[in-house]
Amino acid sequence: MSTKLKKVGQIAFQRLLDGGELSYGTEEFSLWETLLGGTEDIVSPDESFQEYCAAYYLTSLLEDEEQSFRDHLEKIESVGVQKMISLLQFSCGLSERAANLILSHEMMHSEDKAAQILTMERSSTKLAFKLKHEGNLECEGLEELTALGSYLESNMKPPPTTLNVLRIKCKSLQDIKALAGILENSKGDFFKINIMCFLSDQGNEMLQLLEETLTTAERVLVSKRFTDRLCTCVTICIDDQSHYDARALSVCITGLSNHIWNIKVGGTSQADCCTLIDALQGCSLYSFSVCGVDMLSRVAALGSLVTLSLKQLTLSSCRLQDDDIDSLINILPAGHAFIYLDLSDNEFSLDAVKALIAHCRSFPYLCHVSLTGTGLNEDHIKQMLQQDLPQLERNNEIGLYSPFRYSSCDDIRGLKQRLQVSVVNPSHWLRIEYTLWDKGNEEAELLEKEIGKLDRWLQSRLELILIVGKLYHSTFDVERLAGSIGRISKQVERFVLNLLRHQEEIDATRILNALSGGYSLKRLEVLGVSLQGRVADIHPQVITPSMEGLSLRHCQLNDNDIESLISLLPAGHGLTELDIPFNNFSKEAMETLSTHLQSFPNLD
């Protein structure tokens, strides 16, 4: 059977390269007939089976000569990775050696998504850590979802930075079933999960299963203490092929109100769209988008969707006219925290556009307004937006999400209000950089108090970078400061501590040891602070199990500190980055450290 598989695989491999229709001679037909159980009528064997046979043939080449395998990879590169992705997936599943060679091949250098999918197919820890740590992973279709599910079930622990954002497209019930396994086996590894669900002719069943899936996954993950709450961004896409009950969608959103909900409607009838809008009354949506639906004289109905949570509104190619601008102004309250408004490809007069822009002046956080395709001079419209809505440029320059750089008590006091309108992209961290100045203790305690006022949803998206160093010894108490920092670190999802030298030498070891055992640190950075001969004084608990990065730059370290550094870093730690440049180490000392670091599975 193995010999026949190889022969059939060789034929299939060449057919896949050629991209033509499959055709077989008498001998080839006989081989297919044998493999397919004596079936009499064979027009074309299933494409997936062809790809499997081709992969079987490809991996079998490694039994004899690796160079032949590499030559075949060159052929695959010539036709493109995406065209041959299924064959490559099967190959990775059949052989880790093949997977290693495939992922090491230069054709994969620009194929980040493909490389991730192939690695998941193999479920290999060794291969996983060769991936670029881009932070995003996208899966579409049952095959990719199944591969990801297998990857997670293998109990691998990928580097924390590799799976910050998972984007999944579900177009069928089977896709959502695969999603259920992914969420339940994720162990909280994903910072953010973006689900785009395209409702099919089984829309009601998809919504019901999606609600059950998210509810069950949250219960499982919370019970196992992987997370306090599962927070996903869910986009429901509806078109003229979708068959669903609008009330079922409303129930789904209401029952999962802690998630971020986006609705996209395109190509449906006006009646169906208005039925949906009525059903969604009272639901907390982040964005609502209608494209290619006649909404003439029906804009007022959207008023029921304009809640405090709504940040984005799109009405594109909806046959809107001037009267609809008046309706829009009436339903969008002045001072609302809108960030995005798209009214492109409608027909408005210049007076109507001026009225809309005048109203938009009251939206302080507005980042984007689109009025293209309205029949007006687009350069003139662009100029009006720039002149009359200065907040557009300002908000895009400073960004409403990352990083916020604060350095005063006044900044801290406005933290809650700013963050509540700052989730422009739900996939981003809300990153705060705070520099402690001459009121170190008071500032840290106020920061702790204000972060404590935030709801858990916001706290779970916060990365706090606390910069300590612009302090004088006389202005702060180390133990008091450490207490505040320790409590703050438990309030936010990610905590980074940065110790800098500034004017006076700070006692880094004293600060660190005051924190030992009482905080959850993702990254520690020490810059320009002398630690020569003092690494041994740092308490081992400073290097927490959750730590991802350690940077000791310009710290005057030398060979005498290497053994202390090795003792501080436990073997097998999950550290993903160690940065120790601009110190005074010999080649021999670095080799000793490198030997110790070989036990760190996640280290680049």
Phi, psi and omega in degrees: 000321180300317180297318180293322178299319180296317181295314178296320179297322179297318178297312183296321180301314181292322179296320180294323177295318183289329180075010179266180178289148180287134174216143187228144172278183183300314182294317180295319178300319180298320178297313178300317182300319179296315183289330184263021170078028175080017177300133186280319185256104179241108177272308177203118178303153181309137185299320179298323179292321175301314182296323177296314180298319178297320178292321178300316178296315183298313181290333179293338179297335180291341179293332185251307187209121181295326183297323178297320177299315180296322178298321179292327176296324177298321178295319178297317179301325183294333180259347176109136182298315185298325180293330185249018188298321181294319176300317180294323177299312178301319181297317179294324178291329182280329188209124176291326177298317177297318179300319180298315181292321180296312183290338178275348183288144184298340180294341182270354186299327180253015184242064186300314182295315180300318180298320179295317180296317180295322179293320177297323179300322182278335183053049183248121176299317182301318180283327184300323184280001173270350182290151171293140181269071185280339178094344182237147176220132180241134178230135178218129178093158187297322182297313181292321178295319179296319178298317179295319178300317178297320180299314182288324179293341182285000177065024174288151175242091182291161177306135184305329183282349185278336187238043179294318183231125176246122178249124184234134174251122179247123181240005182205168175300321181297323178297318181291325176298319177294324178300322180303314179295323180296312182294319183289336181257006186284338180057030177070018183289340185265128174292317185217135178242118177257118181248123174251112186250115179267109183291126181261201176286357173248038186304316181297316179296322179295317180295317180298315180292323178297316179297315179297319182297311182292322179295313180295316181299318179296317180298318181294312183293320179292319180297328179270003177061030174280336180200157176280331182197135176279118181242116180238161172253115185247124176248119178262120181255126185235131175225192185288350178265354182283134176240112185201165176257120182302327179293326178295322177294319179299316179297319180299314181293316181296321181287343181234053188290345180281353178267163178268125185244130174237139178240129176237123181240131180212131173077010179271178176279160177299319181298316180295321180294318180292324175299318178297315181300316178299319182291331183273004180305128179089350179284144178271104180251147174274321178213152176224127185229130176234125180228130175072027177239134180290106180246021179303126178067014180240010182295326181303331180296338181288349182305328182291345180266348184277088177251179179297335183280340184287120182245338184227136179222127178234127173227084186252135180055048184248014178061030181287150178228188187303319181299329179288332174297317178300317179297320181296317178299322181291328184267347178261103185292142177301140179084001180296155183272035176299144176239345189212127178221121182236113178238034185291155175059044169235178186240105183235154173274165180296322180296319180295319179295318178299318179296319179295315181297320178299320179292324182292345177301335183278359180263098189293336186254013182298131180246335187211132171226125179245122177229035179282156176069027181264000182090357179262167178294114188291328177295322179293318178298317179299319179295319178298317180298318181294320184282318188266344179235071182297339181293338179299308180293317182297313182293325178286332178287312183277337182074145177260006176220062157128128346266154169271128180249112183240154180204024179210162178296325179297321177300317183295319184297334178265012187296312185298314182298319181293315184291330182296339179247016190256001183277068180293312178242108184299350181269355183263152168290147167271099189261125178244127172251118180238128179255121178283131179252224189281351177248053189307310183293314181296319180295315181296319180291323177292320178299317178300317181295315183289321177295325178296338179281342182287148176287165185298330180299316179288318180301325182289350180249006184270133165243115182257123175252108183259119183258117181245132179158332179272053183229153171256148183305327186285350188257357180209154178256123187300310184296321179294316178296317180298323179298316178296315182298318180300318180289322178299319183299334180273348180276331186253163182286321182227133182231126179239129179250128182238115179256120182240149171276132179207109177067296177253148176287123178272152180272087186298316183295325179294318179295314182296315182292332176291338180268343190304130176082354185242018183207169180238103188254127177272329182207140176237128179235126176237123185230120174073013178254124184292124174241014182299123181073008185240357178299323180296339181276350181283130182294136181303332182288352175297323178275089184284157178301333183274355184294134180254328185221143177226124180233122177234089185252137179055043183257010177060029179286150176221189185302329181292345181265352184298312181298322178294322179294319178297319179294328181287332183257103183294142180303140178080008181297152182275017179306134179255347181210131173232119187237107183227048180281170176059040170237181188246074180254142174278168178299320181295319180295320179293325177294321177298316179295318180299321178299317179295322185286351178298339180274000181268102189293335186262355189286131177288000000 
